[in-house]
Amino acid sequence: MRLSRFYLPLLRETPSEAQIVSHQLMLRAGLIRQEGAGIYAWLPLGFRVLKKIEQIVREEQNRAGAVEMLMPTIQQAELWRESGRYEAYGKEMLRITDRHDREMLFGPTNEEMITEIVRTGVRSYKDLPKLLYHIQWKFRDEIRPRFGVMRGREFLMKDTYSFDIDKAAARKSYNKMFVAYLRTFARMGLQSAPMRAESGPIGGDMSHEFIVLAETGESGVFCDRRLVDMPVPGSDIDFEGDLQPIVDQRTSLYAATDEKHDAAEFEEQVAEGDRIAARGIEVGHIFNFGTKYSEPMNAVVAGPDGKNIPLEMGSYGVGVSRLVGAVIEAHHDEGGCRWPLSVAPFHVGLINLKPGDADADAACQSFYQAFGKAGVETLYDDTNARPGEKFARMDLIGLPFQVIVGPRGLKNGVVEIKNRATGDKSEASLGDAAEVIVAQVTKGLQHSL
Ligand code: 5CA
């Protein structure tokens, strides 16, 4: 993509309403634009990151055996009356009436709708288990939308729902999502830890929040350092196998959000040097709530003895749009964003220091073509801005690699390569540079699978 054709509106000043660094950088680097309280437009650069994060979430859901579908954003109040949540949900629910005075709502979550869908299509215990998910916009009329996409009113969520015949089977579904989440967040360059949590308005008795440690996080968290340092299961993990040991290994270590924290237990169970008392961002939340929805909504299947049994259910959320902010909180410096390769809006920023110079133009054109052929996504700065402005801009948007091409270097047959994350700069010969970059990008992407 040529920068001259792209739409990248940058802000010079840090907007005063943005209190945390991810919100500041998302506005400054032209990722989002506020369109209302807690409502954002995703500009082209931010949209690319959002889609990459969504795709990682999707790949790990599919790997775990979940099946994708898509439910609407607008729901009927009737459905929520069946579960009893229409009144209980309160002011956070955006309620709408259509032209026939029918009560509708913009979905804050989909337990009721998926239960309605599955109760008609699943008849027997032989049709189970089922794990279904969608990635869809939600609306919650939060009292205090803040921190940009971290606590928006409209936000993108991945929500999965599990349907099982009994508690033991439901546990297996829960474990699949638990392990899928460990992999999902690690692939985005995030260290996450599952923590015991309150289940709130979703309900249920087993629940874990997946937390990324960050100073600006909304939740207070207490955990054992060994949990955060634990290696993540590899891509060859068998989701149909026994995942309980992987889950137990983690849940046996102390980790709780402030609502569930017990100071005495924490001190008793965790050696002083391993105690982490910090803040964190909740990027995922999983729930097992048994028959909370299936019973009132009459979602039953015939068991082996022919008697009807209500489905055992769970739901599993990931804050897809929130993750864009969380990744920036974890990966930035004074100069701007420092995207991990796996979610970067482009892999490489190609800077032409002197557009119009025949040699610089030719060299850039050949890089641009070579990268395109190799599947390396490139943002080519072909604009007439001053070099200083180009460098600052490229640092701000934080693409993992920069290739800097100027007439002076070209006279000696070299270009400069900069690694945005480490700040390392090196020279490469005109002949080698494309290959070096392609190799690094390919290796980095492989590594994050
Ligand atoms: N139905 C369940 C699981 S599918 C559910 O709604 N869970 S939740 O309320 O915990 O939300 C799931 C995830 O969505 C959260 O972990 C969080 O990452 C994200 N999320 C929740 N509220 C917001 C918000 N206002 N802005 C951005 N992300 C949010």
Residues whose N, C-alpha, C, O or C-beta is under 5 A from the ligand:
A	BS01	5CA	P108 T109 V149 M150 R151 G152 F155 M157 K158 D159 T160 I202 E282 V283 G284 H285 S315 Y316 G317 V318 G319 R322
